[in-house]
């Protein structure tokens, strides 16, 4: 039984990694920057009245953002965590 569960978990991880690598899991969100925490590399935006908290990859330059900026966030969601790979300020 344990072996079957391990095989199933490995298959799910391989599928998730392949989907992530091809960009199939990438989503976008738009909203206003509500909070920036450079120490924990997190960003909170208000997207349609809903707060969304992202963990930012090193490719995201939080120092270029400020509270109130309208942004578009490209992110993936794995295990309930939102991970931002790109944040663009909307003009």
N, C-alpha and C positions, 0 to 999 in steps of 0.2 A: 504494500500500500504506500509506504513512504517513497519507494522508488518511482511509482507512478506519479505521485504528487510532484516530486523533483523534476521528472521529465516534463510534466505539464507546465510547471513554473519556468523551466528553461525555454520551452517553446514560446511561451507568452513573452518572455524577455527578448528573445531573438526577433519575434514579430514586431514588438514595440520599438526595438532598436532600428530595425529595417525601415519601419514607417517613419520614424524620426529622421533618419538619414535622408530619406527621399522627400522630406518636407510634408508628408501627408498629415501630420498631427499639428501643423502650424495653424494657429488661429490669430485673429486680430481683434483688438478692442480700441475704442476711441473714447476720450474723456479728458477731464481737467485734472492736472496734478494736484493732489491733496496733501501728500507728505513724501518727503525724500529722506532716507536714512543711509548716508554714505558708509557708515561703520558696518552695517549689516547688509549693504547692497540691496536694499528693498525700496520699492516704489509703490505708492498707493495712488490710484486714480479713481475719480468719481465718473463712472460710465453709466449714464442714464439713470442716475439716482442710486446706483449700486456701487459700493466700494469694492475695488479689486486690488489685491495685494500681490505684487510680483517680486520674485527673487531675480535679480538681474545678473546676467552673465558678464564677464569682464569686457565684452564688446560694447556694452551699454555705458556711455559716459554720463553718469549722474550729475557731474559737476556742471554740465551744460544746461541742465534743467532748473526750473524754478517753480515754486508753488503758483498755481493758476494757469500755467502753460497748457494749451490744448495739444494733446499728443495722440499719436497712433502707436499702439504697442503690438509687436509681433511676438507671440508667445506659444509655448507648448504647455499642456497640462498632463502631468504624470503623477499618479498617486496623490491626487488632490492638491498638488503644488503647482502654481503658475510660475513658469520660468520665462522671463523676457529675454529675447535674443536681439531685438532691435527696438529702439524708441525714436520716433520722428516727431519733431515739433511741427504742428499744422499751422499754416499761415492764414 
